[in-house]
C-alpha cells in the first residue's frame, strides 16, 4: 500500500485555515494540532525512515482520539529513547496472564525498558505462564457464566481472570516448595531479600522449566532476569504467593501447631523497594531523563511515580531531582468522583509528580489493544 504523508495533509489544512487561526489567542492556537505540525512531523520522520509496515499503517490510521493519542505517545517515547532517555513501565491488572510479556519482554531485550514496577500478581503470573502455559484455558464469553459454572471452575482448580483460567496446581503449587525452601534457608542464615530476588533464583538455579508449549522469550520476568534490570513489587502480600507467604509467617491463634512457620523478616518490604527507587532514580536520572509508561492503574504505578516528589520534599533534595520527562497512562478507568485511577496528568502537577514541562498523555482504552501498537512502533515493526 502507498500511504500518503500525514504531515502533507496537515500543511494543507493549515494553509486553508490560517486566516481563522490568526484570530485565536496564542494559547489556544498552541493546542490545535496543525499548529503543532513541526514537532509532530519531526517525530513522525523517525517512523517513516524505518520503512516498517506496522508503523506505517499506524501513521496512516491512528489519527484521532485514543488512536491518535496512542500514536503520538509512541512517537514521543521513540524520540525519548532515541535521545538516550530511559523508561519505567508499570504493569497492573492481570496483564501477565494476558500475555503482556510477548511485547514487554522484547522491549526489555532491546534495552527500551529500564525498570518494571508490577503488582505481586503480575510478577508471579509471568512465572506461571512460563511453567504452565499449555494448562491455561480461555473463555471469550466469560460474562455468560453462571455462578454454578464459576463454582465448577473453582472445584476444578481453574482460577478465572476475566477470559483466562489460571491452572493453580500446575503453576502456583509447582513453585511454592522451591520458594518455601529459600525462605527457610534465609531464616536460618538471618538474611532477607526482595520478593523478586527469591523468584529470580528459580531461573538462576534452574529450579523450574518452561512449559514445552511455551516460548520462554515471552516471559517478561525472564527477560528482566537476563538483563538484570530492577523489578519493584509494591504490596507483595496482595498476590497468591504473597498470601501463601503471609500464612507461613502467621503466628496467631488460628495457626495449627504442626504448620510450618517462617519469620516475616526474611522478606524485604515496600519501604525497602521505595529506598531502592530513591537510589535507582537519582543514579539513572543524573545524566538522562526518565519517562513513565503506566499500563493500567493502581499501586504498581502510584508507588513508583511518587519517588520524585518524595525525593524533593521528604528527603529535601530540592533542585537536585530531575522531573519525570514524560507520563503516559493507558487505562479504562474514566476520571470521575472518587476514581483516583482515572486522575489526569495535570492533577499530578499539583503533587509535584510531574512538571509543567513534562509530556503527558492519558489514553482511556484497553491496554491489550493500545500497548501492542506502542510496542510495535518502539520496536520498528
Buried (B, 14 or more C-beta within 10 A) or exposed (E): EEEEBBBEEBEEBBEEEEEEBEEEEEEEBEEBBBBBBEEBBEBBBBBBEBEBEBBBBBBBBBEEEBBBBBBBBBBBBBBBBEEEBBBBBBBBBBBBBBBBBBBBBBBBBBEBBBBBBBBBBBBBBBBBBBBBBEBBBEBEEBEEBEEEEEEEBEEEBBBBBEBBBBBBEBBBEBBBEBBBEBBBEBBEEEEBBBBBBBBBBBBEEEBBEBBEEBBBBBBBBBBBBBBEBBBBBBBBBBBBBBEBBBEBBBEEEEBEEEEEEBBBEBBBBBEEBBEBBBEBBBEBBEEBBBBBBBBBBBBBBBBBBBBBBBBBEEEEEEEEBBBBBBBBBBBBBEEEEEEEBBBEBEEBBEEBBBBEEBBBBBBBBBBBBBBBBBBBBBBBB
